[in-house]
Amino acid sequence: MDVVRKVEAVLYASESPMSAGDISSVIGEPREEVIKAIKKLARDYSARETCLAVARSGIRYKLQLRNEYSDIVAPVSRMEIDQVQVKILGFVATNPGALRGQIIQKYGERSRPLIHDLVKRKLLSEKRYRNTEAFDVTREFYRYFNIDRGELVSRIRKTEGEENAQ
């Protein structure tokens, strides 16, 4: 079986991005061959202009839908995170160290179990602060949303600039 096809199968089946080393151990091929296969796959998908692309997040890779197709598949795709949870994550990402009370005040009592779920999924970290908890987004948050901290900060600043201009 071709190394490129093995890598493609692993990237397609994995729920989260994987490093070349991880893929190498799964398929039993040398890491260098896996890296070559990933690069070839990325070129192939780009040349064929398909709806899929090999996305890179740091040293990890994932086969995913191109952004321009997200609106088309939204009605048929399963929502993995509740909309309120996405808002909570956005709030915490823009307000590191956000307190439980601040989140509950902003999103209501229904946010209590949602916060717990986000901590359980490791998208939020929880740290004891006086008689409450303070929350921050985790590495898993950045991996899940395929965004790095610098990009998130620039998007937040851009959004804030647009809001202030209105």
N, C-alpha and C positions, 0 to 999 in steps of 0.2 A: 504494500500500500504506500502511496506517495506521501512524503512528509508534509507537503503543503496541504493536502486534503485532511490529514490527521490534525494538523494545527487548526485548520478551518473548522473542523468538527468540534474540537475542544472550545474554541472561541465562541462558537454558536451555542453550545450547550451550557457553558458556564454562566452562573447567575451574576458573578461579579468579575471585574477585570483580573487578569492573571499575568504574572511575570513570565518571561521566557524560561526562567529556571523551573517554575511551577509546571508549565506546559511540557517542558523537557522531561520532567519526572513522570508525568502522566502518560506520555506517549512512548517513552523509552528511546528517545533520540537525543543526540548531542545538542547542547544549548546553542552552539553556533549555527547548527542547521535549522533550529527553530527560529532563530533571529532572521536568517535568510528567508525562511518560509513566510514569516510575518511580513517582511518587506515586500516580498513577491505578491502576497495576498493583497496588501494595501495598494500596490500598483495596479493589480488586476481589477480590483473593485473600482478604482478611480477611472481606469481606462474604459471600462464597460458602462460607466455612469449608471450603476444600479442604485436601488434605494438603500442598500447597505453599505457600510464603511467600516474599516478597521480603525477603531478609536484608541488613542493612546492617552493614558492618565499617569504621568510620572514614568515609572518603569513597567507599568501594567498595560495590558491590551484587552480589548473587547470588541466583538463583532456587534454592531448596533445599527439601528435605523438612522438614516440621515435626518437632520433637524427639519428639513423642508417637508418631510412626509409625516411628521408627528400629528398635525391637524387631521390628516386623512384617516389615520388609524385610531385616533382617540376614542371614537364611539364604540369600537369593537375591542379595544385593549382593556385589560383588567387594571383598575386603579390599585396600586400597591400601598399607597399612602393616602390617607384621608386628606381632604383639602384643608381642614383646620390644622392638621399636623404639618402640612407644608407651610402654612402661615406661622405656626409656632416655630418651626425650624428657621424660617426667614427672620423672625423677630430675634431669636437667640443669636443667629449669625451676625445680625447687625448690632446686637447689644450683648456682647460677651459678658458672662457673669450675671445674666438676667436671673432674678429671683423668682421662685415659684409663685409668690404673691403677685408679682408684676404680670406674669403670664396668665394667671387665673383672672386677674382684674381685667385684662385686655380681651381674653377669649372665653371667659365664663367658667362656671363649675364643670361643664362638660369636658374641659381640657385636662382635668386631673388624670383620668385613665389614659388619655392620649399621650400625655407627658411620660407616664409610666411605660407605655408601649415604645415610645421613641428611645427611652433609656435602655429598655430591654433589647431593642434592635441595635443598640450601640451607635445610634445617630446623634444622641446627646449624652454628654457626661454630666454626672451629678456630683456636686461637692457640698459637704455640710458647711453652712455659713450661719453662725449664731444659732437661732432656733428655726432655721429654714434651710432650703437648698438653693445653691446657685448652679446654673446650667451653662454649658458651652457646647458648641458643635464639635464633633470628633473627626478623626481621620476618615472613619467610615462614611461620614456625611459627605466629605469631599470626594471620596471614591464612588459613592452611590450616585451622586449628581454629576459625576465626571467633570469636576471643576476644581481649580486650585485656589488657594487662599487669595493670591494676588488678583486673579480674574474676578473673584467674588467681590473683593474690595472695590475694584474699578467699576464693576457693574452697579454696585450700591451707590457709589459717588455719582455715577452718570444718572441714575434714577433720581437721586436726591436733587441733582442740578436741574433736571427736567421739572421736578415738582416745584422747586423754588422759582423757576422762570414763569410758571403759570400764575 
